Amino acid sequence: MKPIIYQIDFFTNWHTSSGLSGSTYADLLVIKTSENLPFIPGKTLKGLLREAAESIHELNKELVTADFIGHVFGLSPTKKEMENEVYTKEAACYFSNAYLSKKLTSGITKEKSSHLYKVISSTKIDKNGIAEDSSLRQLEVTIPLILYAKVEHFPNDEAYLTQLEHCLSWVKRIGLNRSRGLGRCKFSILKES
């Protein structure tokens, strides 16, 4: 089974959180590799795609089937299985982290990588249109880029591939402040040439 390779094109700034504070630089930092490059954890991608699969399945059980969800993402146990101490059914597929291309990263030094990020500020405005005290927040974001990821151990099945494409096209935003304009993106499978 060949891995499914897909790309994520970002159209706006985006933020996948490390949970760390940058002191006076920013209240919340982007998650980065040891080379100071942005990435998206595979666990985040799997969660987004699973949510997409379950949403599509609720709307149309033929577009994305329960078998597909169980095979690709794993299943929660039934009540009887929990009584027998079976807590999950493992997924057959593995979702890798999403990274920048090797061609792009080969030319970026750790010093130059700082140009991939910027800080945006926001504050809470009260009903009189005045900024509230101590409400200024600074968020480190990544500029629009293209990242690549893989789904390993994906079955060689056209129907499953079509269902995965539906899930990929469902996701329109990633990360923090999705409802405020950050993280607008498009997922697409790379076809072999």
N, C-alpha and C positions, 0 to 999 in steps of 0.2 A: 504494500500500500504506500503510494507516494503521499507526502504531506500536502495539504491544501495550503497554499501561500496566498495571503491576502494583504491588501494595502489599506491604510487609513489616511485619507486626504483631509487635512484640517483647513477650514476656510476662515476661521477666527482664532484669536488667542485661546489657549486652553490651559487647564490646571488639573493635574492628577496629584493629589496631596501626598506628601511624605509624613504629614503630621507634625513636622518640626517647625519651630519658629526661627526666624532669621534676625532676632533681636531688633535693632533699629532699622534694618534693611527692609524687612517685611514680616507681617504677622504669621504668614503661612507660606512655606516653601514647596516647590515642585519636587516630586520624587526624581532622583537622578542616579545614573550609574557612577561607578568610581571614577570615570573619566569626565564627570560633570555633564553628561549628555542626558536628555530626557528619554524616558521610556514609559510604557504603560504595562503594568503587571498583567500576566496571563490570567490571574484569578479575577481581575476586574473585567477583562474582555469576556471571559467565560460567563460571568454573572450577567453582563449586559446582553449577551447573545442568548443566554437561557431565558432571561426575562422577555426578550423579543419572541423567542419560540413559544413560550407559554401564552403570551398575548395573542399571537397569530392563531395558535391552537384554539383558544377560547372563541375567536371569531369564525374560524373555518378549520374544522378538524381534518380536512383533506389537504389543505395547503401545508400544514406542519402536523405530523402525526405524533401520537403518544409514544409509539415505538422509536421514532427518531429522537425525541426528547430523552427518553430513557437510555438509549444507546449512546448518544453523543454527550449528554450532560449528566447522566446518572439519575437515580430515582430515590425519593424518600421512601422509607419502609412503610408497609401497611401496619395496622394495629397488631395483627397476629405476629408479624415478623419482629416487631418491637418486644412482644412478650417472649419470643425465643432469642432475644438479644441480638437480632440482626438489625443494625441501625441505618445502614445505607446500602445502596447497590451502586457500585463504582461505575463511572463512565468509562467507555472504551477509548475515548479520545483525550488527547492532551493538548491544552492551549498554551502556546509559548507567550513570552513577553513580546511586546511590539517595540522595535528599535528603528533608528534611522538606518539608511542603507550604509553598507561598508564603504562604498565609493565616496559618499558624503563625509562620513566620519573620519576617513583616512586623512582628510585635509584640515580637520579641526583640532587644534591644540587645546589643552585645558584652559589656557588664557583666552583664546578666541571663543570658547564655548559660552562665555558670559553674554555674547551678543544674541544667543538664542532665547534669552529671557528678558522680561521687563517687569516693572512693578506698577500695578494699577491701584488707585486709592478709591475708597468709597466712605461715605459717612451717612449717618441717619439724620434726616431732616424732620423737625417737629411740625405740628399743624400750622405754625406761623411762618414756615419757610426758613427757619434758622437751624443751623447745625447743632445737634445735641452735644453736650460736653462728653469727652472721652468716647466718642463713637467712631473716630477715624480708624479705618482698617486698611492695611496695605497687603496686597496679595501678589505674590510672584506668579507670573504666567509665562507660558512658552509661546513663542510666535508660531504662526501657521507653518506646518511642516508636513512631510509624508513619512509615515512609519510603516514597517512591515512586520507581519507575524505569521505563525504557522498553526495549523491544526494537525497534530500527528495522529497516526493510527485511524484516520478517517476511512470508512468503508468505501470500497470501489463500487459505488452504487449511484447511478444517475439520479434516481428519485431522491436519495439522501442529499446529493449535491444541490439539487434544485431547492430542497427545503432549507439547506444552509444559506443559499443565495437569498431566499426570502428573509431569513433572520438577519443577514448582513445588511440588506437594504432597509430594514425596519429601524436600525439604530441611526439616529440623526445627530446626536450630541453625546459627548463624553465628559465626565469630570464634574468639578465643582462649578456652581453658578450657571448651570445649563439653562435655567429659565431667565437668566439675565444676559444672554448673548454670548457666553463663552462655550467653547468646545463644539461648535458646529462642524460636522464632518460627514464623510461619505466612505463607506466600506465597499471594497470590490475585490473579487477573486482575480488573481493574476492567471491569465491563460498561458499555456505553453505555446511558444512560437516555433 
